[in-house]
Amino acid sequence: MVMLIYWAAEILALGGCIDVFAHRRGAVAVMMVGYATGYAPARRSLPLSGAGVIEALMPFALNWVGFPLASSILALITYRMFNLWLALIPAVISLHRRAGGRGDPDLVPVGAD
């Protein structure tokens, strides 16, 4: 059930970004096919897997199902900004709270000697 909510939120976020840039609403089934097609390589082994390949193929997958390529690229950049980068804000806050603001040596980032 949790994963169903997670994937629904993922598709809702991407759909919102596509609505903003492609100005096309109500294409939920089409967008889900494009989303699933773009994420297909994520379940494959190297070298055709990982986040870089997903970002490279997702706009083309959305284009294949009828969304404009330029709008798909902008929508994916915005989607990833919300999906990946905004999640770091609560993570950094909780990391700082866990350290108690005292600079716990166990929480020092790698390479920050």
C-alpha positions, 0 to 999 in steps of 0.5 A: 500500500505504501508503494502504491501511494509512493508511485501515485505521488510520483506520477502526480508530481510528474503530471503536475510538471507536465501540466505546467509546461505542456499545457495538456491536462487529463492525459493521465493514462498517456502520461503513465505509459510514458512514465513507465516506459522512461523508467523501464531501464531502471530495473536493468543492469549496468550499463543501461541503468541508473539515474543518468539514463532515466533522465536522458530517456524520460523526455523521449518516452514522454515525447513518444506518447505525444508530449512535446519534447521541449516541454518534456525536458523542462517538466522532467527538470522541474520534477527532479528538482522537487523529487530529489533536491527538495527532499534533501532539506528535511534530511539536512535538518534532521541530520543537524538535529541528530548531531545536536549542532555539536559537529558529531564526528560520525556525521561528518560528510565523506571527504570533509577532513 
